[in-house]
Amino acid sequence: MNKTQYLSIIVVVLAIIGGAIFYRTAIVTAPGDDGTTSSPKASPTPTPTPTVFSGTVTIAGTIDCLPKIDTGKPQTEECAIGLRATNGKYYALTGIDTNDFVSGKISTGMSVTITGEASTVKNSIYNIVGSINVTKYK
């Protein structure tokens, strides 16, 4: 191989690396209900629902990642598992065996009915109504 071929290979490798870095750092915005997109900085910061949440509850919904309250700050890709109820409100979940997630018995996107002891959560970084210590789910 001559110098031109080596130089061509180096340029291609650098272009691939540059594209990967650009793809990894690009901000992607999803369309809203009206079909428009907005910058994450332009969206208002949601406020948690100021509700006293206690007692035994049974709530139907979908296992989902909990939304953070402050979406204006850089977001990480971790997923705090919770319940998105059929009314759109979110609840943190505790008491579910980690092995149920590992084995696939329960996973994000799964429709469930959760029963457990409800409690209010103060100073959460997530936009949730409260937490449910799960005693049963189906």
N, C-alpha and C positions, 0 to 999 in steps of 0.2 A: 504494500500500500504506500502511496506517495503522500506528501504533505497535504495536498488538497483533499484527499479522502479523509485523513485524520482530522483536518480542520472542519470538514462537513459533519463528521460524526460528533465532534465536540459541540458544534452549533446546534445540532438536533437535540443532544442530551441537555444542553442548557435551556433550550426552548421548552422541553418537556418539564424540566424542574421549575422553570418560571411559570408555566401554565398551572402546574400543581399548586404552587404557592398562591397564585392569584385565585384559583378555584377555592382553596381552603380558607382564604381570608375574605372572600366576597360576601357581602350581606345580601341575603335573599329575603324578600318580603312576599308573603302570601297575599292573594287577592282577598279583599273584604267581602262582606255580604252583597255589596252593591257592584262588585266586579272591579273596583279600583284598588290600587295598592298605595301604601303610604310608608314613609320611612319609619323605622322603629323609634327614632327620636321624636317624631311628630305625634306619635300616638300618646294619649293621656295615660298616666299611671293609674291602673285600677286600684280601688281602695277595697280592703277586705270588708266583708259584710259584718256589721257590728251586732252580732246576734249572740245571746246566751244560749249555749248549746249543751244540754245535759240530759241524762237518762238513757234508757234503752231505746234504740232506734232500729228501724228496718228501712233501708234505702236501696232502690234499684238504680243501676247506672252502668257505666263502662269503666274498666280499669284503665287509667291514663296517667300521664306525667302531670304533676302539679304545676300550675303556672306561677311564676314568680311575681311578686308585687311590683318591684321596680324593674320595668323592662327597658329603662333608659340606660342602664349600666351594661357592660359587656356580659353576655350570657355564656355559661358553660354548657356542655352537652350532657351533663349528668341528668338522670331522671329520678325524681322522688316519686315513688309510686303512690297513687291515691285513687279516689273514686270521683268520676265526673257523673253526677246524678242526672237523671232524665230532665231536671229543671235547669241544668247547666251549671249548677254550683259544685264546687270542689270540696272534698273532704280528705284529710290525711288518714292513712290506715296504719294501725299497729296491731300486733298480735297474730299476723299471718305468718305461718312457718316459711322461712326462706327456701326450704326444699321444695315447696309448692311452686315457687317461681322457677327454680333451677330445673325441675322436672317438666315444666310446661303445663302443670295442672291449672295454673292461673298465669295470665300474661296480659300485657297491655292490649287494648282493643277488645277484650273479652267482656261480654255482657254478664253482669252478676247482680244478685240481691245480697246485700250485706246486712247482717244483724250484729249489734254490739253496743257497748257502752260509749255514749257520746260525751265529749268534753270540749270546752272552749280552749283555744290555744292563743296565748298572748305573745306578741312580738315575733310572729312567724314571718319568714321571708317569702312564704307562699300565700297566694290569694285564696284562702280557704275559709269555710264557715267554722270548721273545728276539726277535731280528730275523733275517729271511731276505733276503739279497741275491739277488734273483730272477734266475736265468739262463734259465728257461723257464716258461711257463704255458700251460695249455690248458683 
